[in-house]
Amino acid sequence: MSKHTITMKEIQNMINNGITTFSKKDNSPRGCKTVAATEIQIGDKVVIDNYFTLVTE
């Protein structure tokens, strides 16, 4: 089983390459919501390749 993590630097690189939104885990029935890429913070879980991925430093 692989560990799903991504760094803020990698998130910033994705933003620089044109990514504008991410699906972020929340407590809604759907399990996530779409937010602006600039709202992502350390500790959030975002959907990448159909997996919730923890954002680290």
C-alpha positions in Angstrom: 0.0 0.0 0.0 1.4 3.3 -1.0 1.3 6.4 1.2 -0.7 9.3 -0.3 0.9 12.6 0.5 1.8 15.8 -1.4 3.8 18.8 -0.3 2.8 22.4 -0.5 5.6 22.9 -2.9 4.1 20.3 -5.3 0.7 22.0 -4.9 2.3 25.3 -5.8 3.9 23.8 -8.8 0.5 22.5 -9.9 -1.0 26.0 -9.5 1.8 27.4 -11.6 1.0 24.9 -14.3 -2.6 26.0 -14.5 -4.5 24.0 -11.9 -7.2 26.3 -10.4 -9.3 24.0 -8.2 -9.0 20.9 -6.1 -11.6 18.6 -4.5 -11.0 18.9 -0.7 -12.3 16.4 1.9 -15.1 17.6 4.1 -17.9 16.2 6.3 -20.7 16.6 3.6 -22.6 13.5 2.4 -20.6 13.6 -0.8 -17.3 13.6 1.2 -15.6 16.5 -0.6 -16.1 20.0 -2.1 -14.4 21.9 -4.8 -12.3 24.8 -3.6 -9.9 27.3 -5.2 -6.3 25.9 -5.4 -5.1 28.9 -3.4 -7.3 27.8 -0.4 -5.4 24.6 0.1 -3.4 24.4 3.4 -1.1 22.0 5.2 -3.3 19.2 6.8 -6.0 19.3 4.1 -6.8 16.2 2.2 -7.3 16.7 -1.6 -8.3 14.3 -4.3 -5.5 13.3 -6.6 -5.8 10.3 -8.9 -9.0 9.3 -7.1 -7.4 9.1 -3.7 -7.6 11.5 -0.7 -4.0 12.8 -0.5 -2.7 14.5 2.7 -1.0 17.9 2.1 2.2 18.2 4.1 4.9 20.9 4.5 
